[in-house]
Amino acid sequence: MFSALIGFLLFAAFGAAMILQPQLLTRLTNLELSTPEARNEARSAYGGLAAGLSLAFFIALVYSPWRQPILLTAGLAMWGAAGARGYACWLERPTSPNIWIALAAEGVLGLLFIFFAG
């Protein structure tokens, strides 16, 4: 239950921030959001996905039969993101510490959601 609550709070906050203020992504990743299309993509890919995950975590909080499947799926998604980010870091050698922090956060969240789903 604790991991579902953490997931709900983190992804609700992140999703809302990315939908309302997509330019915050520039501070985290050095991506340029200079066009309406870029801001649209940031809102959708970062904000919308996080909002959807927060809804899934909310369902996990209120409907216990779905808790473990939701947390397993979210945890695997976090590990997928961490794996892709880790590969990209190996390939590109980013200089921003925020990328490494995101990689660590995705890995830890994956652990939390998969192994502490109770």
Secondary structure as a PSIPRED ss2 file (coil, helix, strand):
# PSIPRED VFORMAT (PSIPRED V4.0)

   1 M C   1.000  0.000  0.000
   2 F H   0.000  1.000  0.000
   3 S H   0.000  1.000  0.000
   4 A H   0.000  1.000  0.000
   5 L H   0.000  1.000  0.000
   6 I H   0.000  1.000  0.000
   7 G H   0.000  1.000  0.000
   8 F H   0.000  1.000  0.000
   9 L H   0.000  1.000  0.000
  10 L H   0.000  1.000  0.000
  11 F H   0.000  1.000  0.000
  12 A H   0.000  1.000  0.000
  13 A H   0.000  1.000  0.000
  14 F H   0.000  1.000  0.000
  15 G H   0.000  1.000  0.000
  16 A H   0.000  1.000  0.000
  17 A H   0.000  1.000  0.000
  18 M H   0.000  1.000  0.000
  19 I H   0.000  1.000  0.000
  20 L H   0.000  1.000  0.000
  21 Q C   1.000  0.000  0.000
  22 P C   1.000  0.000  0.000
  23 Q C   1.000  0.000  0.000
  24 L H   0.000  1.000  0.000
  25 L H   0.000  1.000  0.000
  26 T H   0.000  1.000  0.000
  27 R H   0.000  1.000  0.000
  28 L H   0.000  1.000  0.000
  29 T H   0.000  1.000  0.000
  30 N C   1.000  0.000  0.000
  31 L C   1.000  0.000  0.000
  32 E C   1.000  0.000  0.000
  33 L C   1.000  0.000  0.000
  34 S C   1.000  0.000  0.000
  35 T C   1.000  0.000  0.000
  36 P H   0.000  1.000  0.000
  37 E H   0.000  1.000  0.000
  38 A H   0.000  1.000  0.000
  39 R H   0.000  1.000  0.000
  40 N H   0.000  1.000  0.000
  41 E H   0.000  1.000  0.000
  42 A H   0.000  1.000  0.000
  43 R H   0.000  1.000  0.000
  44 S H   0.000  1.000  0.000
  45 A H   0.000  1.000  0.000
  46 Y H   0.000  1.000  0.000
  47 G H   0.000  1.000  0.000
  48 G H   0.000  1.000  0.000
  49 L H   0.000  1.000  0.000
  50 A H   0.000  1.000  0.000
  51 A H   0.000  1.000  0.000
  52 G H   0.000  1.000  0.000
  53 L H   0.000  1.000  0.000
  54 S H   0.000  1.000  0.000
  55 L H   0.000  1.000  0.000
  56 A H   0.000  1.000  0.000
  57 F H   0.000  1.000  0.000
  58 F H   0.000  1.000  0.000
  59 I H   0.000  1.000  0.000
  60 A H   0.000  1.000  0.000
  61 L H   0.000  1.000  0.000
  62 V H   0.000  1.000  0.000
  63 Y C   1.000  0.000  0.000
  64 S H   0.000  1.000  0.000
  65 P H   0.000  1.000  0.000
  66 W H   0.000  1.000  0.000
  67 R H   0.000  1.000  0.000
  68 Q H   0.000  1.000  0.000
  69 P H   0.000  1.000  0.000
  70 I H   0.000  1.000  0.000
  71 L H   0.000  1.000  0.000
  72 L H   0.000  1.000  0.000
  73 T H   0.000  1.000  0.000
  74 A H   0.000  1.000  0.000
  75 G H   0.000  1.000  0.000
  76 L H   0.000  1.000  0.000
  77 A H   0.000  1.000  0.000
  78 M H   0.000  1.000  0.000
  79 W H   0.000  1.000  0.000
  80 G H   0.000  1.000  0.000
  81 A H   0.000  1.000  0.000
  82 A H   0.000  1.000  0.000
  83 G H   0.000  1.000  0.000
  84 A H   0.000  1.000  0.000
  85 R H   0.000  1.000  0.000
  86 G H   0.000  1.000  0.000
  87 Y H   0.000  1.000  0.000
  88 A H   0.000  1.000  0.000
  89 C H   0.000  1.000  0.000
  90 W H   0.000  1.000  0.000
  91 L H   0.000  1.000  0.000
  92 E H   0.000  1.000  0.000
  93 R C   1.000  0.000  0.000
  94 P C   1.000  0.000  0.000
  95 T C   1.000  0.000  0.000
  96 S C   1.000  0.000  0.000
  97 P H   0.000  1.000  0.000
  98 N H   0.000  1.000  0.000
  99 I H   0.000  1.000  0.000
 100 W H   0.000  1.000  0.000
 101 I H   0.000  1.000  0.000
 102 A H   0.000  1.000  0.000
 103 L H   0.000  1.000  0.000
 104 A H   0.000  1.000  0.000
 105 A H   0.000  1.000  0.000
 106 E H   0.000  1.000  0.000
 107 G H   0.000  1.000  0.000
 108 V H   0.000  1.000  0.000
 109 L H   0.000  1.000  0.000
 110 G H   0.000  1.000  0.000
 111 L H   0.000  1.000  0.000
 112 L H   0.000  1.000  0.000
 113 F H   0.000  1.000  0.000
 114 I H   0.000  1.000  0.000
 115 F H   0.000  1.000  0.000
 116 F C   1.000  0.000  0.000
 117 A C   1.000  0.000  0.000
 118 G C   1.000  0.000  0.000
